[in-house]
Amino acid sequence: MDTPTSPGPAPGGPPRARAFTQDTAQVLALDKTTGTLRYLPAGEGNGETEAGVTWRSLIARGMLLCPMPGCGAPFGRVVAGGARRHHFAHRPGTADHDHGTGPETLWHLNAKDVLHRWAATCPQLAGWTLHLDDTRVLCQDDWRRPDVLAVSPDGARVAFEAQYSELTGTAWKARHDFYARAKVADIWLLAHHGPQWRPATPRQLRREELALHESAWVAAIQLSGLHQTMLRHGVTPLWLDPSTQMIGTATTRIRSRHTRARLEEDAAYTLPPGRAFPACHLAADPLEQCVVDLAAGQLLTPAGRVHHRDRERFEAGEKAALERAALLQARRDAEHKARTLRRRAAEQDKRRASAARAAEEQQAQQRREQEQRQRREQEEAQERAAAEARQKLPLVRQFPPVFEHETPAPARRPWWKPWRRRA
Ligand SMILES: [Zn+2]
């Protein structure tokens, strides 16, 4: 599979495997003479900071102070060796960092320094003036002091904010709007710790939108109200790990709804998370491979470039799918219309046939009725003829007696009278 998000660690860059592991190594020290921060590059603990001066010799002379607020004690040693990143440390028992600050203070300090050093080498910001934590942006009686502010010779400004504390979406929107009013591009980098860094739950990762992912994506993070607000305003959340100088881009690999059924490789796109997603994956890239997109006022990471490319591919694919669907629908509509016409014609034929049948039946009925009528008339005529014929007969024949008189039996002659035969 094509994995443009994972070009591999840059030469000399930190390996991706260590990114976002929340290493608390102290890699910054305050130079006692100049008052500036000095950065200990990875693997350089035994080396020289400048020609002839080793880090160890500076430590031995007490020239490197702890930059943590409330501490300021000189570092006692350089820890170089073993699997851990080389770093400065106090001698055991001389200082502790439980000033109630926690590791966020260290990381925030590191983050600002990392951004400052990176901005100084960023080709898009060549010739710009960089301000670390000391310049205000003013606009209409309001002001903000970004962590790093880059100002171009012609007055364009880019503000970098490393967000370590809790921030609501509404508060972020207010700050984003403030920078927009002041015509300053604002680039937000979220902490890899605390409220901005809540690992996604396995239940969230079972969601369909997050099921696909690439091996180079180092973590899965819950999207809070702040992140959702950023996404709503077209800003992809970015996380900064100052220890390994990696930038994590919120990313997801989603399958297009229209082409999902076809299960093509091409139908999956690497895009920023949707506004309603509860979580996202994190594609880690070295900070040195990121560029400032001055037109969009955003930090463009390699993963962000993949998003742009896939967004175009996605939109083209969706358009093609929609056209395909419209074509299919038109064909289906035409078929439906033809079917309806055929059905209507068949219904009309049926209606016509049944009407003809009904007419025939009616004719037959009429014929039958006529025959009955004729028969009845014939019968009546016959009866009438019979009655007339009867009237011509003598009355006694016309009215025959209802009862036939029987001749009464001859009265019997009493026994004492001799029978006398009638003559
Ligand atoms: Zn300290």
Boltz pocket constraint, residues with backbone or C-beta under 6 A from the ligand:
constraints:
  - pocket:
      binder: B
      contacts: [[A, 66], [A, 67], [A, 68], [A, 71], [A, 72], [A, 73], [A, 90], [A, 95], [A, 96], [A, 97]]
      max_distance: 6.0
